[in-house]
Structure formats: structure tokens, C-alpha cells
Amino acid sequence: MEELGVIRLGAVDGYTMTNAFAVLAGSVSEGERGDTLVVCHSEKPFANVGFHQEALEEIDIDYCTRNSIPVVRRLIGGGAIADGPWEEDYFFITSLDSPATSGTIGDYYGRMLEPVAAVLGRFGVYASRQGLNDLAVNGRKISANGAVDIEGARVLTGDILLDLDINIMAGILKVPDAKFRDKMAASMSEHLTSMRIELGREIKREDVAESLIEAFGRGYSRVQETSLSDYEKKRLKGLIDEHSKPEWVFSRDSVRSELMSDRRVVKIKEDTFLCQADYKAQKLIRVTMLAEDGRIANIIISGDFFTVPVSWSVGRIENALAGTELTQSAIIAKITKVLSEEHVTVLGASPEDFTRAILEAAKHPAIRRGGGT
């Protein structure tokens, strides 16, 4: 097999971590690089918001401000999490033409999780696959992974938990009250584990990074250490400049009436309502909608779902739904048409799920007057 390039980024900030793989995916797509593995870790904690989420709805901004924790919006979907120096991160980037990407997404994860499980096993931590894309020890997650296609490349993004900081991991998330936060922290403690917890001792980060390089390097004729080119550094700086602006970080946040914090339906005037609903499919879908005369006047859809391609914006669905009658048949037809015409796959939510979320927001009988099915 060809050569594997390895980049050791070391300790980086959240903006670098969430943008570097996109730059490298571009280089792989353009043929400037072959398969590439990046190992790195966050130099300090940051709140990591999914591409399709509303930051103000998911993150406790006051907590983050008090504790100097940056809020970062990543380029891929999924849910809000806290990243920090308690983990070792890796990004494995290959061409979409690579044998590594063949088969279904399940096949891909199966192949990609093997070297990660081997690394854990080398230290005496025996993990098995949990769900589609994670590794767990006796049901407690120790490695979270995701995959995204960018241009002509596929990126595996993942981490191994060396330790845990439950206080920060629970603290950055927006919750109704302190009691709920305590319950969330307890739940995290039950469902997450780390190498330190499993082994009863601290593991050197450098040893884990070396093991990742060795495990992913198997099958390649050569493993070659490399670094970001000047061109890649310039592209990375441009992405960081763009994605560190509030306009990007809070780009999915809607302007809401303050009443919406306490009420799910607000009557603006006769036949005009501002309404909101959360709907749990495989992933969460959040709908904020202005309904007028039984139709969708304006709508914002957010959540922790993923889209392929990653750069596709759910705003295309929002635009298509403007003026649509609030009936199941009309809504699902519009959503299905957009996804089909633009060759988009949504992971974790189906057109039926989006439709149910919208109709849940429009549940008040006055909103759907004259509506049917």
C-alpha cells in the first residue's frame, strides 16, 4: 500500500482542531497529499457545537464566559460536547477512491475502529464496538468517532478518553436548573469511562499517540512524518478567522421573542403564531417556526443530526418550506424533493422525522386551521 503521512499537531486550540482536517481533506482531494493521519489534543477545554445546532440553545454561555471556555462551531453535525486535554484526538483522511472507504458506512466504521481498539488493547483496556461508531468498555464509552466527506476525501474524526472532567463536560451544556445538571453529571459518570479509570493509573499521552500512528500505519509501505505546508497554513488561518467570528459561531441561532423561553406557542396576531418544538428521532430536531394562515411563513431547523455532504446547509429545506401548507403530505413532499434533487443524505433524521417535528410545533389547533393530512 502507499505511504501514510503523519502530522503531529500536538496541543492546539479549539478553532485549529475543528478546522485543520478540512484543510487537509482539501489537499487530499486535490492530490497534493496521500492518506494522512493527524494526532493532536486540545490545549484547554472548549465547547464544541454541532454544525446544525443553535449554540444559545445547547450551551451555557454564562458558564463558559465565567470559566474562559471558548465556544466553537465545528464543520460537521452531531451534538454539543466539551473537548479538552483529557483526550487524545485523531483524524484519518483518505481519498473517497481509497479501498478504506468501500462498502457501507457501517463497513467503514468497522474497519476504522479496529486500529483504535487495538491501541486500547495494547494498554490493557479491552473495548468493543458500541452502536455504529463508538467504542465502549462494559457499556461505558471510551472512544467517540464520526466520519464526514469533504470534497473528494473522507475524514474519520475520533478521540480516546485518557481521563474525564465531568464538571466541565456537564457544565458547558445548557440545562433547566442546577439539580438537572447534577443528574446529567451523574449520568455522564455512569456512561463514560477513560483509560485512567479502567487502569487505575495515568497513561502518557505520547505513548497513546505513538500507538495510534503504529496501528493506523499497518498495511502501508511506509509511515512518513510531515507537517502543514505554507499553503495549508494560510488556508487554515483563513478558516479560523472566518469560523471564530460570532456570525459563524451563532449562525444557527434565531432571533426569538423572549416569551419563547417560557412558552412553546406565542400568538403574534390573528392567524399568526411563533411556535417551537423539540422532536427526538435518532437525533434531536428543533423547530422554530412562524406560522401564518395555516402555512409556514418562516422556519429554522436545528439539531444534532449529520448531513452528507457535510457542507450542505439545512437552510435549503427551510427556504423550500416557506409558504408550504401545514399538512403532512405537503411538508414531506417538499423535504423529500430537496434532498433528492440535491443528492443529500441526512444521518439521524428522515424526511418523516422532520415533518413530525414541524407538525409538533404546529400542534395548537388554531395554527393549522383548515389543515388536513
N, C-alpha and C positions, 0 to 999 in steps of 0.2 A: 504494500500500500504506500501511498505518497507520504510526504513529510508532514508532521504535525508541528505547527508553530505554537509556541507558548509565550504568553505575556504575563509577567508578574507585576500587577499594578500596586500591590501592597495596600497600605491604608489610604483610602480615598474618601472624599465627601459624598453625600447622597446624590448630588447632581452628576458627578462623574460616574458613579456606579450605575445610574439609571439611563445614561446616555452613551457610554463608551461602546456597549455591544452593538448599538445601532450604527455607529460609525464603522465598526469592524465588519458588520454584516454588509454594509455598502461596499467595502473593499473586497470582500469575498465574492459578492455578486458581480463586481466589475473585473474579476480575475486578477486583482492586484495581490491577493492573498489566497493561500490554500486553507485547509481546515485549521482552525485556531482555537486554542484553549486559553481562557483568561482566569487567573486566580487573584482574588482580592478580598478586602473586607472593609467595612465602614469604620472610619476613624472615630466617629462618635454617633450616637443614636440619631435617627431621623424618622419622621412619619412618612410612610410610603403609600401614596394614594393611587388606586387603580385608574386607568385611563378614562373609563366611562363613569366614574363616581363623582359625586358632589363633595368636595373637601369639607365644606362647612357642615354637611350632614353627617359625615363619618368621623371627623377629627375634632378632639377637644382643643380648640385653638388657644384658649386661655392657659391650659396646662402646658402646651408646647411653648408658648411665649414665656411663661414663668420659668421654665426649665431650659430655655435656649435650645429647643429642639426644632430644627428646620422642617417645614412641610414641603414635600416633593411630590409632584405628579409624574408617574412613570409613563412610558410609551406603550405599555401593554395593559390588558384588562386584569380582572381579579379584584380581590378585596384589599382594604386598607390594613396595613401591618406596620409594626415598628421594626426597623432594621438597626443593627448596632454591632459593636465589636465583640459581641458574644457568639458570632457565627463566622464561618469561612464560606465565602461565596465563589461560585464558578460560572463561567459562560462558555459553552461549547458551540462553535459556529461552523457550519458546513454549508456547502452548496446544496441547493434543492435537488441537484442531479446526483448527489452522493448516495451510495448504497445505504448509508446510515439513515436516510430519510424514507426509505422504501416501505411499502405496506401502509397500514392504518396508523392513526396517531397513537393507538394503544400499542401497536408493534414498536413504534419509535420509542415510546417511553420505556417499554420493556428492555430494549437494547441499552438505552441511556442510563437506566437505573442500575444496571449490572456493575459498572465500574464504581459507582458511588457506594453500593452495598459492599463491594469488595474492600473499599477503603475502610469502611466502618468495621468490617470483619477482621481486618488486619490488626486493629487495636483491641479486638475482643468484644466489639459491640455487634450483635447479630440482628440485623434489621430485615424486614420483609416488606414487600410492596403493599401499600395501603391505598385503595381506590385506584384511580388512573395514574397518578403521577407523583405520589409521595412514598417515603419510606418510614416505617414505624417499628418500634421495639415494644412488643407486647401491647399493641394498640395505641402506643403513645408516639406521636410524630417526632422524628428527629431530622428529617430532610424534606424540604418542600421544593417542588420543581414546577417549572412551566415551560412552554415552548411557544415560539412565535416566528412566523415567516415574515421577513423583511426583504423586499425586492426579490432577488434570486437566491436568498440564503435562509436557512433555518437556524434559530438560536435556542439552545437549551439554557434556561436560567435556573440556578438552584443554589441551595445552601446546605451546610451541615451545622447543626447547633452544637457548638462547643460547650456552651453554658446557657443560662437563661437569666433574664432580668424581667421578671413578671411584673414588677411595679411599673416599669416604663412601658412594657408591652400592653398592659391593660390601661395605663394612664393616658396614652395618646388617643384612645378611642372615645368617641362621644357617647355618653350613657345618660339615662334619665336622672340618676342620683348616685350618691356615694355607696349606698347599700348594693345597688346593681353592679357598681364597679367591683366591689368586694366579691360578689358572686362570679363575675367574669374572671377575676384573677384566680379564684379557686378552680374554676372550670379549666382555665389555661394550664394550671399546675397539674390537673388530672390528665390532660390530653396531650401535653408536650413533655419531651424529655431531652436530655443532652448527653454528650459524651462524659462530662464531669459527673452527672447524676448516675449514669449507668456504671461507670468505672470507679467512682469514689475518689477520683483524683483529677488534677488538671492535665490536659493534653496540650503539648506545644503546637501552636498554630502552624509553625513552619513544617512540622512533621506531617500534618494533615495536608498542607498544600503540596508537599513533595509526593505524597501518596496519590493525590488526585492526578498529578502530572504523569506519574508512572502508570496508573490504572487506565487513564484515557489514552495514553501513548502506546498501549499494547496493540499490536497489529500494524503499526506504522513502521516504515523502514527506518525512520529517523525522527527524533524529537529535537527541534531547534528553538533555542531561546531567542526571542525577538522583542521588539518594542514598537510603540506607536510611531509612525512616520511623521515628518513635519506636516504633511498634508492632512493626516488623520488628526493630529493635534489641533490644527486650525479648524477642521470640521467640528471637532469635539467642543472647542471653545465657542463656536457659533451656536451649537445646540444648547450648551449650558447657559449662554447669555439669553437665549430665547426662552428656555424652559425654567429659568429661575425668576422670571417676571411674574407678578401676581396675576396678570392677564392669562397666563398659562396655568398656573397652579390652581386658580379658582375659575377656570374656563367653563366648567360644567355647572357651576352654581347659579341658580336662578335668583332673580330679584323677586322676593315674596313679600306679601303683606305680613306684618308681624303677627297678625291673627293666626296665620298658618301654623305657628309654633304650638298653638293650643287647640286648633280646630282643623278638621280634615276638609270641611266644605265651608266656603265663605261666599255669601251672596253679594255680588257686586251691584247688580241692578236686576230688574225683571228679566228672566231668561238668561242671565249671565252669571256664571259661578266660577270661582277659583277653587280647585279641589286637588287633593293629594292622596296617594295610596302607596303602600309597600306591598309587593307580592313576591312570595318565595317560591320560585321554581327550583331547578337545580342550583341556580344562583339568584341573588336578590335583584328585583326590578323595582325601581322607584319612579313613580309618575307624578309630575306636577303639571296640571292642565287648566287652561282657561276654556270653559265650555260655553257656547253661545247658541241659543235657539236649537238645542239638541245636536249641535255639531262641535267638532274640535276647532277652536279658534287659534289656539297656540298650545304647544306641548313641549315639555322637557322630559326626556327619559334618561335615567342614570342607573347604575348598578355595578355589581362585581362580576359581570359576565365578560367573556373574551370574544373578539372578532378576528376572523381571518379573511383578508389581510389585516394586519394589526393597525395600519394607518387609516382604515376605514372608520368614518365617524357615524355614530348613530343619529347625528343631525340630519342625515339623508332621509331616515324614516320620519323624523319629526317634521321635516319640510313637506314630505309627501302626504302626511296625515292632516295638514291644515285644510279645513273645510270639510273633512270627512264626517259623515253621519255617525252618530254614536250607536252603531249596531255591530254585532259580532261579525256578520258577513262582510260589511263594508270595510271594517278595520283590518281584518285578517287578509282580505284581498289586496289592500294597499301594501301592507307589510311584506307579504309573500312576493308581490310583484317587484318591489325594490330589491329585496335580497336576491331574487332570481336574475334580474336584469344586470345587477352589479356583481354577480358571482361571489357573494359574500356568505360565509358560514359563521353563525353565532354559536359559541360553545357555552352551554349552561342555560340557554333560554331559547325557546322555539317561537315561531310566529303566534302560535296559540297562547303561549305564556304572556307575550307582550299584550295580546288582545285582552286576556283576562285581567292583567294589571290595569289597563286603561278602563275597562268596564267596572273594575273595583273602585277606581277613583270616581267614576260617574254613577255610583250606586244610588245616590239620592234620587228619588222618583221625579223630582222637579227638573233635574238636569237632562234626563233622557225622554222628555215629554214627546210623545209621538213616535218614540223609537220602537223598534221591533227586534227581530233577530236576523 
